[in-house]
Amino acid sequence: MLAEGSEVVCLDNFFTGRKDNILHLMDNKRFELIRHDVIEPILLEVDQIYNLACPASPVHYQYNPVKTVKTSVMGMINMLGMAKRVKARILQASTSEVYGDPLVHPQTEDYFGNVNPIGFRSCYDEGKRVAETLMMDYHRQNGVDTRIVRIFNTYGERMLENDGRVVSNFVVQALRGEELTIYGDGSQTRSFCYVSDLVDGLIKLMNVEGEDVHLPVNIGNPGEFTMNELAAEVGKATGKDVKIKHLPLPTDDPKQRKPDIQRARDLLKWNPTVPLAEGLTRTVRYFSGLVGKQIGA
């Protein structure tokens, strides 16, 4: 966006973000950083709002579940209130977690999901589901120009090394020469989308026009991998002979996850372009620098 000449205001409370990720932008005159939590209202004059606020890893969103719900619900209300006031277009980063442990495979946008509303993951799952409700209601009641993207597992550079999601876990463990932690027997599946593909999809959705642009759109890579297959791919990318340690499966952990992206293909002319092996190679290169510093390599 900066390269295209836009002015960008970034709000971050730095719960899971870090300034190192945006240091290269700090000297750009069109970039402004405000340390702010979206739970609190803020007054800004903007044309577009990308609401990406919420920890996305179980480790972080279960750390303070009440705060997670507040971020998704109160934060959404505050951002929608701003969009309504200044007539801005707003995009909500929703999640494949709205599908829960799905009974439909692959998941299409018209599937209502199979979510446990009182489980350990529900602070995130239900918070995002309510955020989608708010988006649709503000659109229908107040005419706010909304976009909803359901994001499937994303990975790439600038993730936290203690992020708690499977790609960063595996890569960091492999680089440190540790056993890779697999929960359950490793047969559960996920679909992994490289971050540049996701960003491309977000920007396309924000700027597309059409009849049903307010309805949710899946953005993810439909390539489906078991956790055992992912561990093997991480071994190749790191050049390590990986060993596996199996632990019990967490409560409500989805057994299958794969996006149907036909709507994104039709509406946005979007397709992921970075295969898992290439994305992992780039991710490993990034984490090698971080892990190398920590272990004095």
Helices and strands as residue ranges (DSSP letters): E 8-12, G 19-25, E 31-35, E 48-51, H 58-61, H 65-86, E 89-95, G 96-99, H 122-142, E 146-151, E 154-155, H 166-175, E 180-183, E 189-191, E 193-194, H 195-207, E 217-219, E 224-226, H 227-238, E 244-247, H 262-268, H 276-294
